[in-house]
Amino acid sequence: MYYADLLKLCGWEEDQMAREKPRLDEAFRILDLGPGEMKIAEGRVAEGYDIDLMGVRKALGVWIGGLVDVVLSKKEGKKVVYYSFPPLGGLGGRISAIGKGDILCVCPEFILDIVLGAIFDRIDPIMETGEEKALPPGRALCAMNKIRIGAIAKGIIPVPDLLLASSFYCDQGGQTDEWLHEVYGVVMDNVMDSAWDEFPNITPERISYMAAEIEDGWTEAAKILGQKPDEKHWGEYSKLYGEFVAGIAKTNRAMKTDPPPISQSNLQLVRFLRNATSYDRFPDALKAIDLLIPELEERVQEGAGPLPKGSPRVCSFLIPQRDQSVAHLIEKAGIAIPVTFLSYDAYTAMLDTTYTTISEKSAQTELSRGLYHSTSAILYWTKKAVEDFDLDGDPSAHSGGRLV
Protein backbone atom coordinates (compact mmCIF):
# COMPACT_ATOMS: atom_id res chain seq x y z
CA MET A 1 0.00 0.00 0.00
CA TYR A 2 1.68 3.18 -1.19
CA TYR A 3 -0.09 5.16 1.52
CA ALA A 4 0.92 2.88 4.42
CA ASP A 5 3.80 5.04 5.70
CA LEU A 6 1.65 8.16 5.87
CA LEU A 7 -1.21 6.40 7.61
CA LYS A 8 1.15 4.82 10.16
CA LEU A 9 2.56 8.28 10.81
CA CYS A 10 -1.04 9.42 11.36
CA GLY A 11 -1.82 6.74 13.91
CA TRP A 12 -3.42 4.07 11.74
CA GLU A 13 -2.76 0.48 12.77
CA GLU A 14 -2.03 -2.40 10.41
CA ASP A 15 -5.35 -4.16 10.95
CA GLN A 16 -7.29 -0.93 10.38
CA MET A 17 -5.47 -0.30 7.10
CA ALA A 18 -6.11 -3.88 5.95
CA ARG A 19 -9.78 -3.63 6.88
CA GLU A 20 -10.31 -0.32 5.08
CA LYS A 21 -7.97 -0.94 2.14
CA PRO A 22 -10.71 -1.12 -0.56
CA ARG A 23 -12.20 2.13 0.73
CA LEU A 24 -8.81 3.83 0.94
CA ASP A 25 -7.89 2.73 -2.57
CA GLU A 26 -11.12 4.11 -4.01
CA ALA A 27 -11.10 7.36 -2.06
CA PHE A 28 -7.48 8.17 -2.89
CA ARG A 29 -8.23 7.39 -6.55
CA ILE A 30 -11.09 9.89 -6.56
CA LEU A 31 -8.92 12.43 -4.76
CA ASP A 32 -6.05 11.80 -7.23
CA LEU A 33 -3.58 11.20 -4.40
CA GLY A 34 -0.73 8.93 -5.49
CA PRO A 35 2.68 7.92 -4.12
CA GLY A 36 4.19 11.35 -4.78
CA GLU A 37 1.45 13.13 -2.85
CA MET A 38 1.88 10.70 0.05
CA LYS A 39 5.58 11.53 0.34
CA ILE A 40 4.81 15.26 0.33
CA ALA A 41 2.20 14.70 3.04
CA GLU A 42 4.65 12.74 5.19
CA GLY A 43 7.04 15.69 5.14
CA ARG A 44 4.32 18.22 5.93
CA VAL A 45 3.02 16.16 8.85
CA ALA A 46 6.50 15.66 10.30
CA GLU A 47 7.32 19.36 9.97
CA GLY A 48 3.99 20.88 10.99
CA TYR A 49 2.69 18.66 13.80
CA ASP A 50 3.93 17.39 17.13
CA ILE A 51 4.30 13.76 16.08
CA ASP A 52 6.04 12.89 19.34
CA LEU A 53 2.49 12.84 20.74
CA MET A 54 0.48 9.79 19.68
CA GLY A 55 -2.74 11.64 20.46
CA VAL A 56 -1.91 14.21 17.77
CA ARG A 57 -0.95 11.49 15.29
CA LYS A 58 -4.18 9.60 15.97
CA ALA A 59 -6.17 12.81 15.47
CA LEU A 60 -4.56 13.33 12.07
CA GLY A 61 -5.62 9.81 11.17
CA VAL A 62 -9.21 10.51 12.17
CA TRP A 63 -9.28 13.54 9.85
CA ILE A 64 -8.01 11.40 6.96
CA GLY A 65 -10.61 8.74 7.74
CA GLY A 66 -13.27 11.44 7.88
CA LEU A 67 -12.40 12.55 4.36
CA VAL A 68 -12.60 8.96 3.11
CA ASP A 69 -16.07 8.70 4.70
CA VAL A 70 -17.31 11.84 2.94
CA VAL A 71 -15.88 10.96 -0.46
CA LEU A 72 -17.47 7.49 -0.42
CA SER A 73 -20.68 8.32 1.44
CA LYS A 74 -23.10 8.28 -1.49
CA LYS A 75 -21.37 5.29 -3.09
CA GLU A 76 -21.93 3.42 0.15
CA GLY A 77 -25.62 4.25 0.19
CA LYS A 78 -25.66 6.80 2.98
CA LYS A 79 -27.89 9.83 3.32
CA VAL A 80 -25.60 12.84 3.23
CA VAL A 81 -26.13 16.01 5.25
CA TYR A 82 -23.76 18.99 5.24
CA TYR A 83 -23.71 21.81 7.76
CA SER A 84 -21.67 24.99 7.60
CA PHE A 85 -19.15 26.04 10.23
CA PRO A 86 -19.70 26.98 12.99
CA PRO A 87 -22.80 24.82 13.46
CA LEU A 88 -25.33 24.38 16.19
CA GLY A 89 -23.58 22.41 18.89
CA GLY A 90 -24.06 18.68 18.44
CA LEU A 91 -25.84 19.05 15.14
CA GLY A 92 -23.84 16.38 13.36
CA GLY A 93 -23.89 14.07 16.36
CA ARG A 94 -27.64 14.17 16.81
CA ILE A 95 -28.37 13.57 13.15
CA SER A 96 -25.79 10.79 13.04
CA ALA A 97 -27.48 9.20 16.06
CA ILE A 98 -30.70 9.01 14.05
CA GLY A 99 -29.03 7.05 11.27
CA LYS A 100 -26.63 4.87 13.30
CA GLY A 101 -24.09 5.08 10.49
CA ASP A 102 -26.62 5.30 7.65
CA ILE A 103 -26.55 9.10 7.73
CA LEU A 104 -23.32 11.06 7.34
CA CYS A 105 -23.58 14.59 8.76
CA VAL A 106 -20.36 16.62 8.69
CA CYS A 107 -18.87 19.98 7.74
CA PRO A 108 -17.05 18.89 4.55
CA GLU A 109 -15.04 22.04 3.92
CA PHE A 110 -13.49 21.78 7.38
CA ILE A 111 -12.33 18.23 6.65
CA LEU A 112 -11.04 19.16 3.20
CA ASP A 113 -9.20 22.20 4.54
CA ILE A 114 -7.23 20.12 7.04
CA VAL A 115 -6.64 16.98 4.97
CA LEU A 116 -6.18 18.32 1.43
CA GLY A 117 -4.93 21.66 2.71
CA ALA A 118 -2.71 21.24 5.75
CA ILE A 119 -1.67 17.62 5.17
CA PHE A 120 -1.47 17.29 1.35
CA ASP A 121 -1.17 20.92 0.17
CA ARG A 122 -3.70 20.17 -2.58
CA ILE A 123 -6.55 22.53 -1.71
CA ASP A 124 -5.81 25.37 -4.15
CA PRO A 125 -7.36 23.75 -7.27
CA ILE A 126 -10.56 23.15 -5.31
CA MET A 127 -10.72 26.75 -4.14
CA GLU A 128 -10.07 27.98 -7.67
CA THR A 129 -12.98 25.89 -8.94
CA GLY A 130 -15.17 27.45 -6.27
CA GLU A 131 -14.09 30.87 -7.48
CA GLU A 132 -14.82 30.01 -11.10
CA LYS A 133 -18.26 28.59 -10.29
CA ALA A 134 -19.70 31.00 -7.77
CA LEU A 135 -17.40 33.04 -5.49
CA PRO A 136 -14.99 35.18 -7.53
CA PRO A 137 -11.61 36.16 -6.05
CA GLY A 138 -10.81 39.61 -4.74
CA ARG A 139 -14.16 40.19 -3.04
CA ALA A 140 -13.40 39.03 0.51
CA LEU A 141 -15.46 35.88 0.08
CA CYS A 142 -14.97 33.00 2.48
CA ALA A 143 -12.36 30.43 1.45
CA MET A 144 -14.20 27.70 3.35
CA ASN A 145 -17.28 28.24 1.21
CA LYS A 146 -15.14 28.19 -1.94
CA ILE A 147 -13.87 24.79 -0.82
CA ARG A 148 -17.40 23.45 -0.34
CA ILE A 149 -18.57 24.59 -3.78
CA GLY A 150 -15.32 23.62 -5.53
CA ALA A 151 -15.27 20.10 -4.06
CA ILE A 152 -18.88 19.44 -5.08
CA ALA A 153 -18.38 20.92 -8.54
CA LYS A 154 -15.26 18.80 -9.13
CA GLY A 155 -17.04 15.64 -7.99
CA ILE A 156 -14.67 15.09 -5.07
CA ILE A 157 -17.49 15.01 -2.53
CA PRO A 158 -21.10 14.14 -3.35
CA VAL A 159 -24.03 16.49 -3.69
CA PRO A 160 -25.78 16.19 -0.31
CA ASP A 161 -29.38 15.23 0.36
CA LEU A 162 -29.79 18.09 2.82
CA LEU A 163 -28.05 21.34 3.74
CA LEU A 164 -28.45 22.73 7.25
CA ALA A 165 -27.55 26.39 6.95
CA SER A 166 -27.48 29.19 9.48
CA SER A 167 -26.27 32.78 9.68
CA PHE A 168 -25.36 32.64 13.36
CA TYR A 169 -21.84 33.87 12.82
CA CYS A 170 -21.14 34.02 9.10
CA ASP A 171 -23.58 35.37 6.53
CA GLN A 172 -21.66 33.77 3.69
CA GLY A 173 -22.30 30.22 4.90
CA GLY A 174 -26.02 30.56 4.37
CA GLN A 175 -25.51 32.41 1.09
CA THR A 176 -23.25 29.61 -0.16
CA ASP A 177 -25.90 27.04 0.67
CA GLU A 178 -28.48 29.13 -1.20
CA TRP A 179 -26.24 28.86 -4.28
CA LEU A 180 -26.01 25.08 -3.88
CA HIS A 181 -29.78 24.96 -3.48
CA GLU A 182 -30.35 26.91 -6.68
CA VAL A 183 -27.76 25.05 -8.77
CA TYR A 184 -28.11 21.49 -7.47
CA GLY A 185 -31.64 21.55 -6.03
CA VAL A 186 -30.51 20.45 -2.58
CA VAL A 187 -33.19 20.80 0.11
CA MET A 188 -32.17 23.61 2.45
CA ASP A 189 -33.44 24.97 5.73
CA ASN A 190 -32.20 28.06 7.56
CA VAL A 191 -31.96 28.42 11.35
CA MET A 192 -32.02 32.07 12.38
CA ASP A 193 -30.09 33.77 15.16
CA SER A 194 -30.96 36.39 17.78
CA ALA A 195 -30.40 40.02 18.64
CA TRP A 196 -27.08 41.10 20.14
CA ASP A 197 -28.07 43.37 23.01
CA GLU A 198 -28.85 41.20 26.02
CA PHE A 199 -25.85 39.02 26.94
CA PRO A 200 -25.24 37.49 29.45
CA ASN A 201 -28.94 37.78 30.30
CA ILE A 202 -30.97 35.82 27.76
CA THR A 203 -34.70 36.34 27.77
CA PRO A 204 -37.11 33.38 27.70
CA GLU A 205 -38.74 34.94 24.65
CA ARG A 206 -35.43 34.85 22.79
CA ILE A 207 -34.90 31.20 23.64
CA SER A 208 -38.47 30.34 22.66
CA TYR A 209 -38.10 32.09 19.32
CA MET A 210 -34.83 30.39 18.51
CA ALA A 211 -36.19 27.04 19.69
CA ALA A 212 -39.14 27.43 17.33
CA GLU A 213 -36.76 28.09 14.44
CA ILE A 214 -34.70 25.03 15.36
CA GLU A 215 -37.84 22.91 15.61
CA ASP A 216 -38.91 24.13 12.18
CA GLY A 217 -35.51 23.12 10.87
CA TRP A 218 -35.85 19.62 12.34
CA THR A 219 -39.32 19.31 10.80
CA GLU A 220 -37.96 20.12 7.36
CA ALA A 221 -34.97 17.83 7.86
CA ALA A 222 -37.27 14.96 8.84
CA LYS A 223 -38.79 15.03 5.36
CA ILE A 224 -35.40 13.94 4.03
CA LEU A 225 -34.06 11.92 6.96
CA GLY A 226 -37.26 10.10 7.87
CA GLN A 227 -37.61 11.36 11.45
CA LYS A 228 -36.72 14.15 13.86
CA PRO A 229 -34.22 13.63 16.67
CA ASP A 230 -35.96 12.65 19.89
CA GLU A 231 -34.92 12.27 23.52
CA LYS A 232 -33.29 8.91 22.75
CA HIS A 233 -31.08 10.48 20.09
CA TRP A 234 -30.34 13.38 22.42
CA GLY A 235 -29.24 10.92 25.09
CA GLU A 236 -27.02 8.93 22.73
CA TYR A 237 -25.41 12.09 21.44
CA SER A 238 -25.00 13.53 24.96
CA LYS A 239 -23.21 10.40 26.14
CA LEU A 240 -20.70 10.47 23.28
CA TYR A 241 -20.21 14.22 23.33
CA GLY A 242 -20.00 14.25 27.13
CA GLU A 243 -16.95 11.99 26.93
CA PHE A 244 -15.47 14.22 24.24
CA VAL A 245 -16.03 17.43 26.25
CA ALA A 246 -14.64 15.87 29.43
CA GLY A 247 -11.46 14.97 27.58
CA ILE A 248 -11.10 18.42 26.03
CA ALA A 249 -11.59 20.01 29.48
CA LYS A 250 -8.60 18.02 30.75
CA THR A 251 -6.44 19.22 27.86
CA ASN A 252 -7.48 22.80 28.59
CA ARG A 253 -6.48 22.41 32.22
CA ALA A 254 -3.06 21.27 31.06
CA MET A 255 -2.80 24.39 28.88
CA LYS A 256 -3.16 26.64 31.95
CA THR A 257 0.31 25.64 33.08
CA ASP A 258 3.47 27.58 32.31
CA PRO A 259 4.74 26.63 29.83
CA PRO A 260 1.78 25.17 27.92
CA PRO A 261 2.70 21.57 27.02
CA ILE A 262 1.61 21.70 23.37
CA SER A 263 1.18 24.14 20.52
CA GLN A 264 -2.39 25.44 20.32
CA SER A 265 -2.47 24.58 16.62
CA ASN A 266 -1.94 20.91 17.49
CA LEU A 267 -4.57 21.01 20.23
CA GLN A 268 -7.06 22.65 17.87
CA LEU A 269 -6.60 19.71 15.52
CA VAL A 270 -7.91 17.45 18.29
CA ARG A 271 -10.64 19.76 19.56
CA PHE A 272 -12.34 20.08 16.18
CA LEU A 273 -12.48 16.34 15.57
CA ARG A 274 -16.22 16.39 16.17
CA ASN A 275 -16.55 18.12 12.80
CA ALA A 276 -14.64 15.32 11.05
CA THR A 277 -16.25 12.21 12.39
CA SER A 278 -19.05 9.99 11.25
CA TYR A 279 -21.06 8.05 13.81
CA ASP A 280 -18.89 4.99 13.22
CA ARG A 281 -15.61 6.89 13.54
CA PHE A 282 -16.41 8.87 16.68
CA PRO A 283 -14.75 6.24 18.95
CA ASP A 284 -11.49 6.96 17.12
CA ALA A 285 -11.80 10.63 18.06
CA LEU A 286 -12.30 9.68 21.71
CA LYS A 287 -9.26 7.41 21.52
CA ALA A 288 -7.13 10.28 20.21
CA ILE A 289 -8.14 12.42 23.19
CA ASP A 290 -7.58 9.56 25.64
CA LEU A 291 -4.06 9.10 24.27
CA LEU A 292 -3.28 12.81 24.36
CA ILE A 293 -4.32 13.54 27.97
CA PRO A 294 -1.61 11.49 29.74
CA GLU A 295 0.97 12.69 27.22
CA LEU A 296 0.18 16.31 28.11
CA GLU A 297 0.09 15.56 31.83
CA GLU A 298 3.56 14.02 31.58
CA ARG A 299 4.90 17.14 29.87
CA VAL A 300 3.29 19.30 32.57
CA GLN A 301 5.09 17.28 35.24
CA GLU A 302 8.37 17.71 33.38
CA GLY A 303 7.79 21.42 32.74
CA ALA A 304 8.19 20.74 29.02
CA GLY A 305 6.58 22.55 26.10
CA PRO A 306 7.32 24.22 22.78
CA LEU A 307 8.25 27.50 24.56
CA PRO A 308 10.27 28.29 27.71
CA LYS A 309 8.62 29.03 31.02
CA GLY A 310 7.71 32.71 31.42
CA SER A 311 6.95 33.35 27.74
CA PRO A 312 4.23 35.94 27.09
CA ARG A 313 0.75 34.40 26.98
CA VAL A 314 -2.03 35.59 24.68
CA CYS A 315 -5.43 34.50 23.42
CA SER A 316 -6.46 34.12 19.79
CA PHE A 317 -9.91 33.71 18.29
CA LEU A 318 -8.85 30.75 16.14
CA ILE A 319 -5.60 29.26 14.85
CA PRO A 320 -5.05 29.06 11.07
CA GLN A 321 -5.28 25.42 10.07
CA ARG A 322 -4.49 25.48 6.35
CA ASP A 323 -0.76 26.11 6.68
CA GLN A 324 1.11 25.06 9.81
CA SER A 325 4.00 27.42 9.06
CA VAL A 326 1.55 30.30 9.51
CA ALA A 327 0.01 28.66 12.55
CA HIS A 328 3.37 28.55 14.30
CA LEU A 329 4.45 32.11 13.48
CA ILE A 330 3.41 33.60 16.83
CA GLU A 331 5.01 30.75 18.75
CA LYS A 332 8.25 31.14 16.76
CA ALA A 333 8.22 34.76 17.92
CA GLY A 334 8.29 33.44 21.51
CA ILE A 335 4.62 33.99 22.36
CA ALA A 336 2.45 31.21 23.82
CA ILE A 337 -1.23 30.73 22.92
CA PRO A 338 -2.66 28.58 25.71
CA VAL A 339 -6.29 29.24 24.76
CA THR A 340 -8.48 30.44 21.90
CA PHE A 341 -12.02 31.72 22.03
CA LEU A 342 -13.21 28.52 20.36
CA SER A 343 -11.28 26.31 22.79
CA TYR A 344 -12.34 28.05 26.00
CA ASP A 345 -14.82 25.80 27.80
CA ALA A 346 -15.87 27.70 30.93
CA TYR A 347 -19.27 28.34 29.38
CA THR A 348 -20.07 24.62 29.47
CA ALA A 349 -21.05 25.17 33.09
CA MET A 350 -24.10 26.95 31.72
CA LEU A 351 -25.45 23.82 30.05
CA ASP A 352 -27.66 22.88 33.02
CA THR A 353 -31.21 23.84 32.13
CA THR A 354 -34.82 23.85 33.27
CA TYR A 355 -36.06 23.62 29.69
CA THR A 356 -37.57 20.35 28.57
CA THR A 357 -37.52 20.10 24.78
CA ILE A 358 -34.47 19.39 22.65
CA SER A 359 -34.95 22.61 20.71
CA GLU A 360 -35.19 24.74 23.85
CA LYS A 361 -32.12 23.10 25.36
CA SER A 362 -30.21 23.69 22.13
CA ALA A 363 -31.30 27.33 21.95
CA GLN A 364 -30.28 28.09 25.52
CA THR A 365 -26.93 26.34 25.08
CA GLU A 366 -26.02 28.07 21.84
CA LEU A 367 -27.02 31.55 23.01
CA SER A 368 -25.15 31.05 26.29
CA ARG A 369 -21.94 30.18 24.50
CA GLY A 370 -21.82 33.66 23.01
CA LEU A 371 -20.56 33.03 19.50
CA TYR A 372 -24.06 33.03 18.03
CA HIS A 373 -25.26 35.88 20.21
CA SER A 374 -23.33 39.13 19.78
CA THR A 375 -20.02 40.94 19.79
CA SER A 376 -20.54 41.77 23.46
CA ALA A 377 -20.99 38.06 24.21
CA ILE A 378 -17.72 37.22 22.45
CA LEU A 379 -15.96 39.92 24.45
CA TYR A 380 -17.58 38.64 27.67
CA TRP A 381 -16.12 35.16 27.26
CA THR A 382 -12.81 36.43 25.88
CA LYS A 383 -12.36 38.51 29.05
CA LYS A 384 -13.14 35.43 31.14
CA ALA A 385 -10.52 33.44 29.21
CA VAL A 386 -7.90 36.15 29.72
CA GLU A 387 -8.52 36.04 33.47
CA ASP A 388 -8.84 32.26 33.72
CA PHE A 389 -5.62 31.51 31.82
CA ASP A 390 -3.62 34.41 33.31
CA LEU A 391 -2.97 35.92 29.90
CA ASP A 392 -1.02 39.04 29.01
CA GLY A 393 -3.57 40.06 26.39
CA ASP A 394 -5.55 39.26 23.27
CA PRO A 395 -3.96 40.60 20.07
CA SER A 396 -6.62 39.12 17.77
CA ALA A 397 -7.40 40.88 14.53
CA HIS A 398 -10.36 39.04 13.06
CA SER A 399 -11.58 40.19 9.66
CA GLY A 400 -14.31 37.62 9.03
CA GLY A 401 -17.75 37.18 10.52
CA ARG A 402 -20.19 40.03 10.91
CA LEU A 403 -20.30 39.77 14.72
CA VAL A 404 -16.74 41.05 15.00
N, C-alpha and C positions, 0 to 999 in steps of 0.2 A: 504494500500500500504506500503510494508515494507521499501520502499525507500523514503517515504514522508518526514521524519525528515531531511534526508540529503538534499533533493532538496529544502526544505524550508530554510535550512541554506544557500543554494547556490542561494537564490533569486527567486526560482520558486513560483508562486502563485497557489492557489487552483484550479482555473479554467484552468490554463495551464496544471497542472498535470492531471486533469480529461480529458482534451481534448487529451492529448498525451499518456494516460495510455496504450492503446494497443501497441503503439510503444515502450514505455519504458519497458513494460513487455517482449516484444520479444528481444529487444536489450540487456537487462540485462541477459536474458536467454542465448543468444549467448555468451556474455562476461563472463558467469558463475559468476555473482556477486549476492550473496544472502544476507540475513539479517546480517550475520556476517561481510561480507565485508563492508556493509553500516555503521555499527557501527565503524569499524576501520576508514573509511573515515571521519566520523563525527569528530572523535578525531584529525585526521591529519589536517582537515580544520581549526578547532578551534585553534589548536596549531600553525599552519604554516602561517595563513593568518589574515589580519586585518579585522576581521568580524564585528568590530564596524562601518565599512564603507559599506553602502548598495551597493555602486558602485562596490566594490571588490566582494561582495557576488553575485551580479548579473552577473559579469564577469565569476565567477566560474560556474554559471549555464549555461551560453552560451557555455562554453567549454564542459560541459557534454552533452548539446543538440547537439553540433557539432559532438560528438562521436556517438550519436544515429543516426544522419543523415548519417554518413559514413557507419556504420554497416548495416543499412537497405536500403542503396541507390539502390543497384541492385534489391533487393526484391520489391522495390517500383517503379521499371521500369525506373529509371534514367540512363542517360549516365554518366559514372564516369571518371573523369580526375584527375590524381594526378600530382602535381609538387613537386620538391624538394626544400628544404630551403637552402639559401634564394632565392626567386624567382624574376623574373621580377616584378617590382612594378605594382600592379593592375591586375596581370595575372588572378587570380581566379575570381576577380570581373568582368572583361570584358567577360570572358567565361561564367560566371553565367548569365550575362545580356543577352547573346545570348539565353540561354535556359529558362529564366524566371522561374527557379525552376525545370526544366526538366533535367538540367545538374548540377551535383555536381562537383565542382572543388576546391580541398583543398590540403593541405599538411598533409597527414594522420599521419605521424610519430610525427609531432608536437602536434597534438591533443592527440594521444595515450600517448605521453610522459608526458603531463600535467595531463590528466584524470586518466589513469591507473598507471602512475608513481607517480606524486606528490600527487594526491588525494587518490587513492586506494592502492598504494604500491604493484601493481600487474604486473609490467612491466618486471621483470626479466625473467619469463618463455618465454616471447615473444622474448626478446633479445637472450636468449639461443637457441631458435629455429632458429633465424637468423644466429647465429654462426654455428649451425650444418648444415644448408642448404648451406651457401655461404660465410660467412665472419668469419673465425675462430678467436678465441680469441688470445690475445698476439701479435697482429700484428698492433696495433695502427689503427684499422679500426673503422669507425664512428659508434657510438652507435645508432644514429638516423637512419642510413641506415639498421642496424640490426633490428631495430623495424619495419621498412617498410616491409622487407622481411619476418620476423618472423610472423607478423600479417597476411600477405597474405597467407603464408604457413599453418598457423593454422586455416585458414578460418574465422578469426575474422573480417577482412575487405575484400571486394570483389576484385577480379582481375579487374583492371580498363580497360576501353576501349582505353585509351590514356595516355601516359606518356609524360610530357613536361620536358625535362631534359636540364640542362645547366652546364657548368663548370666555371661559373663566379667567384665563390669564393672557391668552394670545388670540387676537382676532383672526389671524391668518390661518390658524388651524381649521376653524369652521369654514372659512372662505375656500380653503383648499378642498375640503370635503364637498362643498357645493359644486366645485368644478368636476370632481369625480362623479358626483351624482348626475350632473348634466351630460357628461361625456359617456359614462359607462352605465348609467341607469341604476347605480347602487342605491338601495334604500338607505335613507339618512334620517336621523332624528337629532335635534338640537336640545341641549340642556342649558338653560339660561343661568346667569349668575345674579348677584345681588348688588345693592347700593354699597357705597364705600364709607359711610359716615357714622358708623355705630360701634366699631370695634374698640374694646373687647366685649362690649355688651351687645348681644345679638337678640333681637326681638323675636318672640314666638311667631309673629306674623311673617317675618322674613324666613324663618325656618319652614313654616307651613307652605309658603309660596314656592320655595325651592324644592321642598319635598313633593309638591304637586307636579312640578316640572319633571322631576326625576321619575315619578310614578308614570307620567305620560310617556317618558322615554322608554321605560320598561314595557309598557303596553304595546308600543310600536315595535320594540325589539322582539316581543313574544310572537308577533306575526311571522317572523323569520325563524326564530329559534324554537318555537313550539310551546314555550311556557315562560312565565316570569320567575325570577328568583324568589324563593320563599324562605321561611325561617330555617328550614333544613339546609338550604344552600348557604345561607348566612352563617350558620353554625359551622359548616364544613370549611368555608372560607376563613372564618375567624380563628379556627383551630390552627390552620396552616399559617395564616398571616401572623397570628399571635407568636408562634415559634420564630418566625422571621424577625419580627419587631424586637422580641426579647434578645435575639442574637445581635442585632444592630445596636441596641442600647448598650450592650457590653462592649462593643467596639468603640462606641462614642465615649464611654467612661475611660477606656484606655487612652483615647486621644486628649483627655484633659491633662494628662501628665506632661512633664517637661523633661526631655523633649518628647513630642508625639512619636509613637513607635513606627509610623508608616506614613507615606505620602498620601495626602488627601485624594489625589487622583486615583490611586490604587484602591482606596477605601470606597470611593464613589462607584468604581467598577462593581464592587460587591453589593453596595446598597441598592443599586438600580436593577439588580437581577430580577426583581418581580416584574419588570417590563419585558423580560426576555423569555420568560418561561411559560411553557404549556402546562396543563394540569399534570401530565405524566412526568414532566421534567422538574417540577417544583422540588421534589426531594433532593435533587442534585444541588439546587441553590441552597437549601438548608445545610447540606453537607459542606459546601464551601464555607459557609459562615461558621459551622462547628469546627472546621479545621483552623480557621483564621483566629478565632478567639484565644486559644491557648498560645498560639504563636505570638500574638500581640502581647499577651500577659507576660510571656517570657522576656520579651524585649523591654517591657516596662520594668521588670525586676532587674534587668541588666543595665538600665538607663540608656538603652540603645535606640537609635532612630536615624533618619536621613539627615538631620541637622543637629548641631551641638546644643547642649543645655543652655538656656538663657537667650536663645534666638528670639527676635521679635515675633509676636503671634498676632495674626489677623484673621478676619472672617472674609469669605467670598460668597457670592450668591450661588455660584455653580462653577465647577472646574471644566475647562474645555476637554472634550473627550476624543475629538477627531485626530488630534496630533499630540502625542505625549511630549514632544520637545517643547511645545507651547505650554502644556500643562505644568511642566516642571520649571518654567522660567522664574517664577517667584521664589520657589525653593532654592534654585541655583543662586539667586541673589541673597540667600541667607535668611529668608523669611518663612516661618512656619504657618501652615493653614490647618489648624486642628479641627475646624468646623466650617461648614457652609450653611446657608439658610436652608437648603433642601436636605441637609443631613441632621439638623438640630431636631431633637425629638422630645423636648420638654413638653410640647403641646399635647403629646399623647396622654398626659394625665387628664386631659379634658374629655376623654372619650367616654367616661361614665355618663349615663343619660337616663332621664325619666321618660323619654319618648319610647313608643312601642312599635311603630312600623319601621321596616327596613329603610324606606325613603326618608322618614324623619330622622332616623339615626344617622344616615348618610349626610343629610343636609347639615345637621348640627356639627358633625365631625369636620366636614369640609370647610364650613364657615369659620369654625374655631381655629383651624390650622393657619388661617390668615392669607395664604397665597391666593385663594379665590375670592377674597373679601375686598381688600383695598390696599393702597399704598401705606396708610397708617397702620394696618395690621401687619404688613411686612416689616415696617420699622419697629413695631412693638416686639415682635419675636426676635428680630435682629439684635435689638438692645438687650433682650434677655440672654441671647447667646453670647454677646460680648461680656456680660457680667458672669455668666455661668462658666465660661471657659477662660476667664481672666485674660482677655485679649487686650492688645494695645490699640486696636482700631479696626475699622472696616473700610478698606480702600476701594470697594466695588464701584465700577462704572458699567452699568448695565444698560445697553442700548435697545434691547428688545422687550416686548411685552408692554401693553399700554398702561398697566398698573404703575410701573416705575417711570 
